[in-house]
């Protein structure tokens, strides 16, 4: 077999392998999609050139057309990739613009298929197949140079805007692509004089592949972390695959079988590596969450403890006893209130770890009908001091009709609703907090609506998460545990057919809606 | 009489430190937020500032930065008195220009007074 062609097939396989790897890692990410498409097009181009060398004279022309079209798609896909890489948020490209981007490729397909001044002469020389190119080849050259140049320019301009890991990633893509492109340029013009070296075209793409693969290995480009095992598997499979065709002989079935068996083994190998990586990432995330939680928890616990300790120490050394009776009482009251707060924090932390271990369920033996009207009235009373202190209105607004009781456990239900009202008051600077009790035929609704800071759009998906706090909440009130809403959701979720949701607009306020299914006299669980 | 400014967002702590400093013949004023604290530092020229780190709206770190930026306040010594983790924050606030980092659960109120008195004595402030 021709060595030049063999290497071209290798390059083709490498590109295809890398393309598969990138697309499979995250097929929803546009950067991955377009880079993968670029590599696939390179793979086709390489394959086409290899086949051009190997094929019979009659088929050569077909393969030439094939690799010119592929090459045109390479640059188009790369342009899309560059655009996607620099703008992470999806910019809607109009249909017209898409059409414009694809225009040169479409033109080239038409030119090639109609044989219009592109491949002028096709002959067989002693050194191989020869093509004399016509004027429309210049159109192709312009297309390639402009597209690659423009893409590299976009990436280069973006270079100064990025920092950290993305800069390192970009550096590799940029360097790899630039070197590969510059090395390819002579090959765009050389065929005008002699077609002898046309096969060299895809070789420089190896530089790009190596650069990108290195970026992936070292810097997790495109979020790929297991490339070493994949490259080894890919390499082995490529060798085995080519091995099937290289030698003629009776053993082709045997070689095919070996290839297939290795593919299966390789697949499972890569899959198991993936699994391990995912597990490790999960553990790392848990560890990080735990250490963040310990930081928050230790600060939260220390705040009341420091007041209790400080006050007690002053009693101990006798300075408080010198103060008038009312002032002494104030200190005792402080100790008491901070102890209550402390026990609340401890309860929250313990509840959170309780909810953590398994799916939480309400204690069966303690379930009882809860009259939400009375229940919410009492909670409102408990919070009235807090609201008054902040100058906020706190209202309980209920429908006139008698709302049927729900089956619940008062201890947990209190915790669930108190957490939400507590947040509403905490994160509202001016205005009011309204608690609504309402019903329809099937459900009872408890709504807690505030005129507070609201939840930023980006924090909405994780707001019920454990240890999660909205970014504006962290700015305002520094010692929240990030457990409140997590606990509320777990408790509400343990009620049969109940759920909790929210509407919120940053800067305007938040409304939490808890929906309980009417129990119809049956047990709520 | 040396004048101390306490910047602290917890009422109970303010009461505690107010009392212990007053008993020990200090003039102590307090501020419930970083913003008010900066204002009082500018207008009332305290001899020393006791500063909490973890506060709403403006953190203690920001308060130190602002104090040190302003020529009127940059020479007022700042001592950080907080519940934040020493290992994580001490270096940072000392770099910003704080004199000491004291943890509220480590240094009891009366010891805070004693140490403040020592510091003022050593630096010949009033």
Contacts between the chains, C-beta under 8 A, distances in Angstrom:
chain1	res1	chain2	res2	distance
A	295	B	85	6.5
A	295	B	88	7.7
A	298	B	85	6.8
A	299	B	54	6.7
A	299	B	83	5.5
A	299	B	84	6.2
A	299	B	85	7.2
A	302	B	83	4.1
A	302	B	103	7.9
A	302	B	104	7.1
A	302	B	105	5.4
A	303	B	10	7.1
A	303	B	83	5.2
A	305	B	105	6.0
A	306	B	13	7.5
A	306	B	83	5.6
A	306	B	104	3.6
A	306	B	105	4.8
A	307	B	10	7.4
A	307	B	12	4.9
A	307	B	13	6.0
A	307	B	16	6.4
A	309	B	104	8.0
A	309	B	105	6.0
A	309	B	108	6.9
A	310	B	13	7.7
A	310	B	16	5.2
A	310	B	104	6.8
A	310	B	108	5.9
A	310	B	109	4.7
A	311	B	16	5.9
A	313	B	108	4.1
A	313	B	109	6.5
A	313	B	110	6.8
A	314	B	16	7.4
A	314	B	19	7.5
A	314	B	20	6.2
A	314	B	108	7.8
A	314	B	109	5.8
A	314	B	110	6.6
A	317	B	110	6.0
A	319	B	19	7.9
A	319	B	20	6.6
A	319	B	23	5.2
A	319	B	110	6.9
A	320	B	19	7.4
A	322	B	23	7.0
A	323	B	19	7.0
A	323	B	23	7.9
A	327	B	19	7.4
A	330	B	15	6.8
A	331	B	15	7.6
A	331	B	16	7.6
A	331	B	19	7.8
A	334	B	12	4.7
A	334	B	15	6.8
A	334	B	16	7.4
A	337	B	12	7.4
A	338	B	12	6.5
A	475	B	57	7.2
A	476	B	56	5.5
A	476	B	57	6.8
A	477	B	56	5.6
A	478	B	54	4.5
A	478	B	55	6.7
A	478	B	56	6.4
A	478	B	59	7.4
A	479	B	54	6.2
